[in-house]
Amino acid sequence: MKTPLALALLLTFFMAAAQTPADRQKAETLLHRMTLEEKIGQMTQVTLGVVCTPQDGVLDPAALKKAIQDYKVGSILNVTNHALSVDQWHRVITDIQDEAKKTRLQIPVIYGLDGIHGQTYTLDATLFPQNIGMAATRNPELVAAITKVAAKELRASGVRWNFAPVLDCGRQPLWSRFPETYGEDVYIGKTMGVTAIKAYEEDGLKQPTAVASCMKHYLAYSDSRTGKDRTPIYLPEIEMREYYLPQFRAAVQAGASTLMVNSAEINGTPVHASHYLLTDVLRKELGFQGVVVSDWEDIIRLHTRHFVAATPRAAVAMAVNAGVDMSMVPSDFSFFVLLKEAVEKGEVPMSRIDEAVRRILLLKFKIGLFDNPYPEPAAAANFGLPEYQTLALQAAHEAMTLLKNDNAVLPLHHDVHLLVAGPAARSISALNGCWSYTWQGNQEQWYPAGSKTIVAALSDKLGVDHVTTTAVAGFDNPANYDTSALKTAAADADVIVLCLGENAYAESPGNIRDLALPENQTALVRAAAATGKPVILVLTEGRPRFITGVAPLASGILMAYWSGRKTAEAIADVLTGDYNPDGRLPYSYPRSMGEMVLYDRKPTEDIREIFNSDMTMNGYDPLFPFGWGLSYTRFSCDGLRLSTNQLHGQEKLTVSVTVHNTGNRDGKHTVELYTHEHYASITPNMRRLRAFKKIFLKAGESQTVSFTLDKNDLAFVNAELKTVTEPGDFDVYIEDQKATFSYSAGAQ
Ligand code: BGC
């Protein structure tokens, strides 16, 4: 829903002003006392490795002194290798702030980490489903709940800045960071993203339960043409504004404190050098007042990789002039040196430096670092509470998306004999994915004791006598791909559960050449099917790998995503019917490379021309459509009603429908409302998700669900790049129900 510009600016202003009038004054006073070097130091962010000994989490006092005293560094991020304990974090943060206290102005250091799905970098922190799994839950309250835990566990570790949430829209499934997105739909991305930002910040950043959020990666980072991380995006502005900008606009209005920039280029301009995106759109149009931080090494890369800056200093000047406030340098002090030179030579105006530093100081005041920069006992008390495990299980449960269940093969009887096989069956990392105690998430020694594999969770539930496995630890271990061992072991099994998908990866190491599930995994499916036993596929994967050739061989398919600490337990609960699945696909599961059509396709994407006017209308033909997800009960809906068939001007339209649970199990169900405009000045989408609501119905129960829409919910970006609602006829779809109304601009 778009708020008019003036109102957006006003809202943002009041939000910022209402929270921090005194802080603003203090920041201004401090700024006036600062030297150029002190200012540039505040704009410099280095990685922990710069101030550490080779031993993880152990600071090097001389290196720390150099960073903070000589280079006046204002921010530090990251780990050197892997997660640290709460106590280690407390030591690190305390030593850093002690050093900052020795500086002339005693400006505290702001520490930032990537708590992407829970607090990644603290040992024993609770990890939840990746955003892609949270999108499948269709449950914003759950997103809020897990985000608050992430905030608490970060703050408990002494860290008050989280580089999350990712607001990139997942419209390119090849992209290695697809699991970090909320999937292909703008409305879900906006809803979940705003929910996360509020959950991080709404308690007030001085409180021990909150952290500053960082919306990222502005803008359209996810839309790389090849799917390789940090590679070129070619994006018409109309598409940018329709699918990628709304999440950021909404996040700014929700009060996000900081923003991280897309490392890649759009239409040939690296975003770190784009004055248009970083200043004209972000500041002037969206009204963002917070801190803009670069991504990893991305300023110098304007010179070393993008070749738009002829010298390193030109790169620094270009990014700062474009609107970057803080440089994630992160491995040296070159930014400090080069920016100083650039200012002295008049290549960057002092006003721009002051503007950036003012924002950084204000952030530090807002999060209470000037009151107390040290780890807070009240925050530490919130680490690792038992209820986080319950929440992790609920989140994993609600993420589970049952894609196929032929002949009701699921749920399994508790006395079934299973063969559990495949590379993910005895893996922890393949259940958690990226940013899990390490960046890549693939070092299992750092996962909490008590993390279960799928084999362990099923054995615990059914009894060890009921579970045979050919799987071994190590996703890539050749034994996991031994088809003859699988066939032999299947002899005594009633059902084969094959755990396939992707081991953990993050960013560029997750780049792939082919979206197809690797051949050594599909061979397992064929071998399992050849035994004649029913085969259930459990997919733990960050993005949809093609399974088109083998899907018909499986009776059941469960998409488990990378669902965090309780993934295995949730899988076992769903397979055995102890949890009735309710997840919904947050993307269109593609059929093959030539069939990558998204649900909100344009009309001619639906059309498959055969010869001239001879055509079919089956262009949207994914293996499983967006929103797909089965249950062990049956839901139906009827009685779609509109409060009016003629919507005028600013009026509201109420849409209601009655949902019935006609099966014999209780269950949750998401009702999704889509619209479609018949004719418009640019080609209308075939469907747009405009609202959703998740409800719980006992077996036999019914409930009427209502949605309220107005003209903003029918809007799109037109050829003049304006978000408009055009008069016309609209269809409303809820499941198999359809109704039509007209919208006209004037009042009745
Ligand atoms: C990623 C960011 C992350 C940063 C700091 C970069 O490589 O692109 O998402 O916040 O590293 O860890």
Residues whose N, C-alpha, C, O or C-beta is under 5 A from the ligand:
A	BS01	BGC	D114 F163 D295 W296
